[in-house]
Amino acid sequence: MTHDIYLVLGLVILMLTIPSIVSALLDGNAPRFAAIMILIGGGLVLAALTQKPEGYTFGDIPLAITRVVGYFLH
């Protein structure tokens, strides 16, 4: 379950960096904050992928998201 939480948290962080990147580029600034968030989110996803013995496939990602949401709602 811990690996699922790492994966989902990392994916959420990576998705939230997209508006930050676009905003920084449109303002003419360097996306420094977005780069840090990409490193954090990518590190969480990489930790989940490498430390789960069976690994993840693309089909496992929606199942992992539902397990994490169910875990926190229960």
N, C-alpha and C positions, 0 to 999 in steps of 0.2 A: 504494500500500500504506500510506503514511503516513496518508492520510485514513481508511482503514479502521481503523487503530489508534486514531486520535483518536475516531472514532465509537464503537467498542466500549468503549474506556476511559471515555468520557463516559457511555455507557449503564450501565456497571457502577457507576460512582460514583453516578449518579442512583438506581439500584435500591438501593444500600446506604444511601442517606439515608432511605428510608422507615421502617426500624425506629428510626432516631435521632429522626425527627420524632414518631413515635408515643410513644416513650419520654419525650421531653421534654414533650409535651403531657399525658401521663398523670401525670407527676411535678409538673405545674404550673409548669414552667420555660419560658422562651422558647427555641425551637429555634435558637439562634445558630449552633452548629456545623453543623447541618443546612442552614441558610441559606447558609453559606459553601460547603458541599459542593455545593449546588444550583447556585450560581454557577460553580463550577469545572467540574462535569459539564456544565452547560448551555453553558458557553463552549467546551468541547471538542466537543460535538455541533454547535454552531453553526459552529465553525471547519471541521469536516469537511463540513458541508452547503454552506457558502458557497465553499469553496476547491476542491472537486472540480468539474471542468468540466462533467461530465454530471449532477451532482447525485445524490441518492439517492431511491429510492422505497421504500415499505414492503416490497416484495418483495426489495430489495437488502440489507436489514438481515441476514437469516439468512445470506446468502452472504458478507457482510462478516465476520460472526462466524466462520464456518467458515474463511475465508481467514486470519484473524488467529490462530485456534487452530492451524491447520495450519502457519503460519509459525513459531510459537513451538515447536511440537512437532517440527518437522523440523530 
